[in-house]
Amino acid sequence: MILITGASGNVGGTVLQKILQHRSDVKAMYRSPADARNSPPKARAVIADFADRDSLRRAFEGVERLFLVCSPIPQLVELEGNAIAVAKEQGVKHIVYSSAGGAGTWEKSFPKWHTEVERVLQSSGVGYSILRPNTFMQNIVAFFAPTIQSQDAFYSSVGNSRASLVDVADIADVAAALLSGNAPDKVYELNGPEALTYAEVAERISRVCGRTVRYVDLPMAEQKKALLAMGMPEWQAQALLDLQEYYVEGNGGELTDDIQQITGHAPRNLNAFLVANAGAFTRRVATA
Ligand SMILES: NC(=O)c1ccc[n+]([C@@H]2O[C@H](COP(=O)([O-])OP(=O)(O)OC[C@H]3O[C@@H](n4cnc5c(N)ncnc54)[C@H](OP(=O)(O)O)[C@@H]3O)[C@@H](O)[C@H]2O)c1
């Protein structure tokens, strides 16, 4: 039996869809009963919270392989630590862990939390595959589409740094392959096929949209002020800036062949992603 945590989320939900194409012995873990009711019918929905070990014991019963993902929050280490401890107790043989690019090297922000979880997992005695994906292409839609729609622009503080943006669909392909076979204990760096600056991303979006979309680089202090004004908590705004610094300092533009090696196909490219999501960038004129 395979269990997919974070099944209501971006990564977990995509892994679930992918694995259900090939397997029927799949449990999908949700926190909320409402999300569980919308689970794909082929999966067995279970309800549990990483903060509640008893709920995890019930959810992990009979599970041999587990996909572990949680929201990038400061409690990540404790929450995912609970999941690893209960998985060990329940005899789970292998965990495919959704970590992040920069884990193992960048001592700040999300990568730092993921590094701590990786260490817990690697010393747990449970078999592991650690996936370290670069920044998701899906972030362009989730975070940049609103101002692209209203201002033909998107904002950040990464300057001319390069990121090998990766499609979550490729993370899901890798995870599904590793969950289905006898994977060795290993760390995978998951990168897209090109290292792009945000100015280059803006050019690609412009081509797909048929109008000029600009990338506007803000000083970090100004971006932080804007994030706080939007209601983002201080810790999250700071974590985002600390992550941007990772790229500004010349990291995150690496190209690796881990996706090709595991899935047998090349990583998906940004052009295809933008064409598939072109509707998200349609100009919206504000109405009075
Ligand atoms: N965005 C990027 O560019 C990027 C790049 C590299 C790595 N990552 C990593 O990818 C992960 C985020 O993936 P995502 O985009 O799929 O996030 P997401 O859409 O926010 O999904 C997070 C999932 O975790 C679940 N969850 C949160 N707290 C929980 C708890 N206490 N108990 C049980 N489940 C809980 C959420 O359930 P609810 O729906 O109930 O909240 C949701 O299903 C993070 O660890 C992040 O660091 C992100």
The ligand as a MOL file (V3000), in Angstrom:
LIG
                    3D

  0  0  0     0  0            999 V3000
M  V30 BEGIN CTAB
M  V30 COUNTS 48 52 0 0 0
M  V30 BEGIN ATOM
M  V30 1 N 6.8720 26.4910 -4.3960 0
M  V30 2 C 8.1010 26.1890 -4.7720 0
M  V30 3 O 8.6580 26.7760 -5.7040 0
M  V30 4 C 8.8590 25.0810 -4.0610 0
M  V30 5 C 10.1130 24.7170 -4.5380 0
M  V30 6 C 10.7870 23.6780 -3.9140 0
M  V30 7 C 10.2180 23.0280 -2.8490 0
M  V30 8 N 8.9980 23.3950 -2.3900 0 CHG=1
M  V30 9 C 8.4260 22.6610 -1.2450 0
M  V30 10 O 7.2380 21.9990 -1.6640 0
M  V30 11 C 6.3830 21.8850 -0.5110 0
M  V30 12 C 5.0670 22.5650 -0.7590 0
M  V30 13 O 4.3770 21.8960 -1.7190 0
M  V30 14 P 2.9730 22.3830 -2.2050 0
M  V30 15 O 3.1560 23.4900 -3.1840 0
M  V30 16 O 2.2800 21.1510 -2.6070 0 CHG=-1
M  V30 17 O 2.2770 23.0200 -0.8930 0
M  V30 18 P 0.7500 23.1520 -0.6240 0
M  V30 19 O -0.0200 23.2190 -1.9120 0
M  V30 20 O 0.6030 24.2420 0.3770 0
M  V30 21 O 0.3720 21.7620 0.0680 0
M  V30 22 C 0.7740 21.4500 1.3700 0
M  V30 23 C 0.0260 20.2220 1.8080 0
M  V30 24 O 0.4370 19.9170 3.1720 0
M  V30 25 C -0.7370 19.6920 3.9330 0
M  V30 26 N -0.5280 19.9840 5.3490 0
M  V30 27 C -0.1160 21.1440 5.8950 0
M  V30 28 N -0.0830 21.0400 7.2440 0
M  V30 29 C -0.4990 19.7880 7.5400 0
M  V30 30 C -0.7020 19.0850 8.7530 0
M  V30 31 N -0.4670 19.6450 9.9560 0
M  V30 32 N -1.1270 17.8050 8.6820 0
M  V30 33 C -1.3890 17.2050 7.4880 0
M  V30 34 N -1.2140 17.8280 6.2870 0
M  V30 35 C -0.7890 19.1090 6.3240 0
M  V30 36 C -1.7570 20.6470 3.3460 0
M  V30 37 O -3.0480 20.2670 3.7740 0
M  V30 38 P -4.2110 21.3840 3.9250 0
M  V30 39 O -4.7740 21.5440 2.5360 0
M  V30 40 O -5.1610 20.7890 4.8830 0
M  V30 41 O -3.5640 22.6370 4.4320 0
M  V30 42 C -1.5000 20.4450 1.8550 0
M  V30 43 O -2.1360 19.2850 1.3830 0
M  V30 44 C 7.0070 22.6390 0.6350 0
M  V30 45 O 7.5780 21.7550 1.5380 0
M  V30 46 C 8.0110 23.5390 -0.0810 0
M  V30 47 O 9.0840 23.9080 0.7490 0
M  V30 48 C 8.3000 24.4080 -2.9660 0
M  V30 END ATOM
M  V30 BEGIN BOND
M  V30 1 1 1 2
M  V30 2 2 2 3
M  V30 3 1 2 4
M  V30 4 1 4 5
M  V30 5 2 4 48
M  V30 6 2 5 6
M  V30 7 1 6 7
M  V30 8 2 7 8
M  V30 9 1 8 9
M  V30 10 1 8 48
M  V30 11 1 9 10
M  V30 12 1 9 46
M  V30 13 1 10 11
M  V30 14 1 11 12
M  V30 15 1 11 44
M  V30 16 1 12 13
M  V30 17 1 13 14
M  V30 18 2 14 15
M  V30 19 1 14 16
M  V30 20 1 14 17
M  V30 21 1 17 18
M  V30 22 2 18 19
M  V30 23 1 18 20
M  V30 24 1 18 21
M  V30 25 1 21 22
M  V30 26 1 22 23
M  V30 27 1 23 24
M  V30 28 1 23 42
M  V30 29 1 24 25
M  V30 30 1 25 26
M  V30 31 1 25 36
M  V30 32 1 26 27
M  V30 33 1 26 35
M  V30 34 2 27 28
M  V30 35 1 28 29
M  V30 36 1 29 30
M  V30 37 2 29 35
M  V30 38 1 30 31
M  V30 39 2 30 32
M  V30 40 1 32 33
M  V30 41 2 33 34
M  V30 42 1 34 35
M  V30 43 1 36 37
M  V30 44 1 36 42
M  V30 45 1 37 38
M  V30 46 2 38 39
M  V30 47 1 38 40
M  V30 48 1 38 41
M  V30 49 1 42 43
M  V30 50 1 44 45
M  V30 51 1 44 46
M  V30 52 1 46 47
M  V30 END BOND
M  V30 END CTAB
M  END
